[in-house]
Amino acid sequence: MLSKLKKSNNEGFTIIEVMIVLAIAGLILLIVFLAVPALQRNGRNTQRKNDAGLVATALANAISNNNGTVPDSVFDQATTDTASFGKGTTGNFETAKLGYFTTGGKIAQAKAAGVDGNVWISAAASPAVAPTVVAPGSEAATKVSTNSILVIYGQDCTPTANARTAAIYYVTENGSGNGNLQCVEQ
């Protein structure tokens, strides 16, 4: 009988132990939920930067192939979101296959009218102007958002007029919700 009294029932967890485990699990979930949007934002920014680099490379090759003159012909294929830059209607065209941005079959119209599509083509103003960051859907000849690339022929990123170059502007997201204007000069 004495041996039965000395035995205690230590099976299971105390309420304190359960509460500690739940608190630790809650902290882990909170950290994960805070990290996921930042990771997604960084992924989108990387895609934007890659697309701007592809456009810059295509423009640099087109300028090189045309004796240092900026391309005067731009067209795209909406089904593949490919932007092509060249001189005239014949000759060498350099293409950029876009991943994040879309062309939507509208690049030629964007060059002529400053409307439509996500890749905006514009000629430099005199004097050269720096684009402004706007909300998606408000893009124009000197306005760029997180959903668009703006290519301005005839100026560099400073912005200074330069007939033999082009500035490629895009906007990256940051944690505060505002965009940061970025420029790649070709």
C-alpha positions in Angstrom: 0.0 0.0 0.0 2.8 2.3 0.8 4.3 1.7 -2.6 1.1 2.8 -4.2 1.1 6.1 -2.4 4.7 6.9 -3.5 3.8 6.4 -7.1 2.6 9.6 -8.7 0.9 9.9 -12.0 3.3 11.9 -14.3 1.7 11.2 -17.6 0.8 14.1 -20.0 1.7 17.7 -20.1 1.0 20.5 -17.7 -1.0 23.5 -18.9 2.2 25.7 -18.7 4.1 23.4 -21.0 1.3 23.5 -23.6 1.1 27.3 -23.4 4.8 27.6 -24.0 4.7 25.4 -27.0 1.8 27.3 -28.5 3.5 30.7 -27.9 6.6 29.4 -29.7 4.6 28.1 -32.6 2.8 31.5 -32.8 6.1 33.4 -33.0 7.3 31.1 -35.7 4.1 31.7 -37.7 4.3 35.4 -37.2 7.9 35.5 -38.5 6.9 33.4 -41.6 3.9 35.6 -42.4 6.1 38.8 -42.1 8.8 37.3 -44.3 6.7 36.0 -47.2 5.6 39.4 -48.6 9.1 40.7 -48.5 10.4 37.6 -50.4 7.6 38.0 -53.0 8.5 41.7 -53.4 12.2 40.9 -53.8 11.3 38.3 -56.5 9.2 40.8 -58.5 12.0 43.4 -58.2 14.5 40.9 -59.5 12.2 40.1 -62.5 11.8 43.9 -63.2 15.6 44.4 -63.1 16.2 41.4 -65.4 13.6 42.7 -67.9 15.2 46.2 -67.9 18.6 44.6 -68.4 17.3 42.6 -71.4 15.8 45.7 -73.0 19.1 47.5 -72.4 21.1 44.7 -74.0 18.8 44.5 -77.0 19.1 48.3 -77.4 22.9 48.3 -77.1 23.2 45.5 -79.7 20.8 47.4 -82.0 22.8 50.6 -81.7 26.0 48.7 -82.3 24.5 47.0 -85.4 23.4 50.4 -86.8 26.6 52.3 -86.6 25.9 54.0 -83.3 22.4 55.3 -84.1 19.4 54.7 -81.9 16.8 52.3 -83.4 13.9 54.0 -85.1 11.8 50.8 -85.4 10.2 49.0 -82.5 7.8 46.2 -82.6 6.7 43.3 -80.5 4.9 39.9 -80.5 2.1 40.0 -78.0 2.0 36.2 -77.8 5.6 35.9 -76.6 6.0 39.3 -74.9 9.1 40.0 -77.1 10.3 43.5 -77.8 12.4 44.0 -80.9 14.5 47.1 -81.7 16.1 48.0 -85.1 16.6 50.4 -87.9 13.9 50.7 -90.6 11.9 47.7 -91.6 14.7 45.4 -92.8 18.1 44.6 -91.3 19.1 43.3 -87.9 16.6 43.5 -85.1 17.6 42.7 -81.6 15.0 41.2 -79.3 14.3 41.1 -75.6 12.1 38.3 -74.2 10.3 39.9 -71.2 9.4 37.9 -68.2 7.6 40.2 -65.7 6.5 43.0 -68.1 4.2 42.4 -71.1 4.1 44.1 -74.4 0.5 43.3 -75.2 1.1 44.0 -78.9 1.2 47.7 -78.2 4.8 48.8 -78.3 4.6 50.4 -81.8 1.6 52.4 -80.8 3.3 53.4 -77.5 6.2 54.7 -79.5 3.9 56.8 -81.7 1.2 57.9 -79.3 2.6 57.3 -75.8 -0.3 55.0 -74.9 -1.0 51.3 -74.3 1.2 48.4 -73.3 3.7 48.0 -70.4 6.8 48.9 -72.4 6.7 52.6 -73.1 8.9 54.1 -75.8 9.5 57.8 -75.9 11.8 60.3 -77.5 13.7 62.6 -75.3 12.2 66.0 -74.5 14.2 69.1 -74.9 15.6 69.6 -72.3 15.8 66.0 -71.2 13.4 65.2 -68.3 13.5 62.7 -65.4 10.5 60.4 -65.3 8.2 60.5 -62.3 6.8 57.5 -60.4 3.0 57.0 -60.7 0.4 54.4 -59.8 0.0 51.5 -62.2 -2.3 52.4 -65.1 -1.2 56.1 -65.1 1.9 55.6 -67.3 2.6 58.1 -70.0 5.6 59.5 -72.0 7.5 60.6 -68.8 5.7 58.5 -66.2 6.5 55.0 -65.1 5.1 52.6 -62.5 5.9 49.2 -61.0 4.0 47.7 -64.0 5.9 49.4 -66.8 9.3 50.1 -68.4 9.9 53.4 -70.0 12.6 53.7 -72.7 13.6 57.2 -73.6 15.7 57.6 -76.7 18.2 60.4 -76.9 19.0 60.8 -73.2 21.0 59.1 -70.5 20.1 58.5 -66.8 21.4 61.8 -65.5 19.1 63.0 -67.5 21.2 64.7 -70.2 20.4 64.7 -73.9 22.6 62.3 -75.7 21.6 61.3 -79.2 23.5 58.0 -79.1 22.0 56.4 -76.0 18.8 55.5 -74.4 17.7 55.4 -70.7 15.5 52.5 -69.5 13.5 53.4 -66.4 11.6 51.1 -64.2 10.3 51.2 -60.6 11.0 48.7 -57.8 8.7 48.2 -54.8 9.8 48.9 -51.3 8.3 48.0 -47.9 6.5 51.4 -47.5 4.4 50.9 -50.6 6.2 53.7 -52.6 8.3 52.9 -55.6 11.9 53.6 -56.2 12.8 54.9 -59.7 15.7 52.9 -61.2 17.5 53.6 -64.5 19.6 51.4 -66.8 21.6 53.4 -69.3 22.6 51.7 -72.5 
